[in-house]
Amino acid sequence: MRRSKEETNETIRKLMEVARTHFTEHGYANAALESIVQEANLTRGAVYHHFRSKKELFRIVLEDVQREVAERVEREASGSEDVWQQLYLGCRAFLMAAVEERNRRIMLIDGPAILGWEVWREMDKNHSMRLLREQLEIMQRQGCFAKVPLDILTHFISGGLNETALLLANESLRQADMDETMKVVAVFLEGFKQNTSHSPDPS
């Protein structure tokens, strides 16, 4: 009897959860597909029915991580009605989520290394960067800052956040490090607000 769509989705979800744990604990290079298959109580054939390779499985897991981080950013940013505070909260949520143990190795270290920066950046563009651009677009429409090319501004801020996340991910992260990082983010946004709120339209 053909398996139902619900059963298939449950199989894929279980496999992804097990794979995510292995990629987190062992890294992509040391995560054995055979071990993932056994723990998920599946056969290699079942795995290859859904995923062409370990690399493809990793790509889907990374996509899921990116989606979770983006959802967290959106949820945290919605905690304020002030658009500047929303931007700050979204930046903080991204950094905190990106450096969490269950995310940082997959998202920041192995993701770019295994799939390449082009694929990684496209994923980021479809998730957290998309939310950042939407927020900046709302703020620009409200006159929070002068008209500037939004794509460039989005990449400028997103690039800074990604580099900061990479720095934090490669250090022994302490709460003080995150606190200091958010002070820098707050200073940048405050300066951006003051220097752009009354700036002439550069166009």
Summary of the structure (lengths in Angstrom):
residues: 203
radius of gyration: 19.7
end to end distance: 64.5
largest distance: 68.1
contacts: 580
relative contact order: 0.10
helix: 79%
strand: 0%
